[in-house]
Amino acid sequence: MEIIHKQTKPGETALILTGTLNFMVRKEFQMALQGTQQEGIQHITLDLSQVSFIDCVGLGILASTKQELNEAQITLSLLTAPGRVFDVLKQMNLD
């Protein structure tokens, strides 16, 4: 997985993920997320439109990320492309 960090506006950033979101990349994802929180970001957009596969660990990562950001009073948006990843996120109410 590749993660591109892109500031979109002051106080807002996007993390653009490509490849797979699974157990093997959880630490890399968590480090990228922590980096944005340390920058005083108020809103994060996770762009999953280029994620080709997500497993149960990836879903857990997204659910815990949503909870962590809510507790830190940081809003979260998910961007996805139609397809399997979108269908899975919709079924899990993470869309």
One Martini backbone bead per residue (centre of mass of N, CA, C, O) as a GRO file, in nm:
protein
   95
    1MET     BB    1   0.099   0.035   0.019
    2GLU     BB    2   0.006   0.369  -0.049
    3ILE     BB    3   0.069   0.698   0.101
    4ILE     BB    4  -0.084   1.012   0.049
    5HIS     BB    5  -0.010   1.339   0.156
    6LYS     BB    6  -0.271   1.604   0.141
    7GLN     BB    7  -0.322   1.931   0.146
    8THR     BB    8  -0.628   2.111   0.095
    9LYS     BB    9  -0.652   2.284   0.361
   10PRO     BB   10  -0.673   2.453   0.623
   11GLY     BB   11  -0.710   2.184   0.851
   12GLU     BB   12  -0.681   1.993   0.592
   13THR     BB   13  -0.672   1.643   0.483
   14ALA     BB   14  -0.529   1.383   0.274
   15LEU     BB   15  -0.555   1.027   0.233
   16ILE     BB   16  -0.401   0.832  -0.016
   17LEU     BB   17  -0.495   0.511  -0.113
   18THR     BB   18  -0.314   0.218  -0.225
   19GLY     BB   19  -0.433  -0.098  -0.272
   20THR     BB   20  -0.414  -0.246   0.038
   21LEU     BB   21  -0.627  -0.313   0.337
   22ASN     BB   22  -0.439  -0.461   0.596
   23PHE     BB   23  -0.242  -0.611   0.823
   24MET     BB   24   0.037  -0.530   0.678
   25VAL     BB   25  -0.051  -0.191   0.694
   26ARG     BB   26  -0.131  -0.078   0.978
   27LYS     BB   27   0.121   0.082   1.073
   28GLU     BB   28   0.143   0.276   0.838
   29PHE     BB   29  -0.136   0.401   0.878
   30GLN     BB   30  -0.103   0.495   1.174
   31MET     BB   31   0.136   0.686   1.119
   32ALA     BB   32  -0.010   0.873   0.919
   33LEU     BB   33  -0.236   0.955   1.114
   34GLN     BB   34  -0.060   1.074   1.342
   35GLY     BB   35   0.067   1.297   1.170
   36THR     BB   36  -0.199   1.458   1.132
   37GLN     BB   37  -0.267   1.510   1.434
   38GLN     BB   38   0.004   1.679   1.493
   39GLU     BB   39  -0.093   1.924   1.282
   40GLY     BB   40  -0.393   2.027   1.355
   41ILE     BB   41  -0.618   1.871   1.238
   42GLN     BB   42  -0.987   1.877   1.160
   43HIS     BB   43  -0.974   1.720   0.871
   44ILE     BB   44  -1.029   1.394   0.715
   45THR     BB   45  -0.948   1.234   0.408
   46LEU     BB   46  -1.026   0.916   0.279
   47ASP     BB   47  -0.884   0.777  -0.010
   48LEU     BB   48  -1.025   0.464  -0.155
   49SER     BB   49  -1.038   0.454  -0.480
   50GLN     BB   50  -0.744   0.269  -0.493
   51VAL     BB   51  -0.863   0.032  -0.344
   52SER     BB   52  -0.866  -0.326  -0.406
   53PHE     BB   53  -0.847  -0.420  -0.090
   54ILE     BB   54  -1.041  -0.548   0.198
   55ASP     BB   55  -1.033  -0.653   0.521
   56CYS     BB   56  -1.111  -0.703   0.846
   57VAL     BB   57  -0.877  -0.527   0.942
   58GLY     BB   58  -0.940  -0.282   0.769
   59LEU     BB   59  -1.215  -0.231   0.898
   60GLY     BB   60  -1.104  -0.192   1.183
   61ILE     BB   61  -0.932   0.050   1.118
   62LEU     BB   62  -1.166   0.236   1.032
   63ALA     BB   63  -1.333   0.220   1.293
   64SER     BB   64  -1.108   0.321   1.489
   65THR     BB   65  -1.053   0.584   1.343
   66LYS     BB   66  -1.329   0.709   1.381
   67GLN     BB   67  -1.320   0.706   1.692
   68GLU     BB   68  -1.059   0.864   1.741
   69LEU     BB   69  -1.146   1.123   1.590
   70ASN     BB   70  -1.393   1.186   1.757
   71GLU     BB   71  -1.235   1.220   2.028
   72ALA     BB   72  -1.049   1.455   1.876
   73GLN     BB   73  -1.235   1.635   1.696
   74ILE     BB   74  -1.227   1.482   1.411
   75THR     BB   75  -1.310   1.473   1.095
   76LEU     BB   76  -1.459   1.229   0.856
   77SER     BB   77  -1.386   1.114   0.520
   78LEU     BB   78  -1.504   0.901   0.255
   79LEU     BB   79  -1.354   0.778  -0.045
   80THR     BB   80  -1.514   0.601  -0.316
   81ALA     BB   81  -1.544   0.350  -0.540
   82PRO     BB   82  -1.706   0.162  -0.723
   83GLY     BB   83  -1.740  -0.159  -0.565
   84ARG     BB   84  -1.623  -0.372  -0.337
   85VAL     BB   85  -1.531  -0.170  -0.124
   86PHE     BB   86  -1.793  -0.012  -0.114
   87ASP     BB   87  -1.980  -0.249  -0.040
   88VAL     BB   88  -1.845  -0.313   0.231
   89LEU     BB   89  -1.878  -0.034   0.364
   90LYS     BB   90  -2.187  -0.027   0.344
   91GLN     BB   91  -2.243  -0.287   0.515
   92MET     BB   92  -2.071  -0.142   0.769
   93ASN     BB   93  -2.138   0.170   0.790
   94LEU     BB   94  -1.867   0.339   0.640
   95ASP     BB   95  -1.981   0.545   0.402
   0.00000   0.00000   0.00000
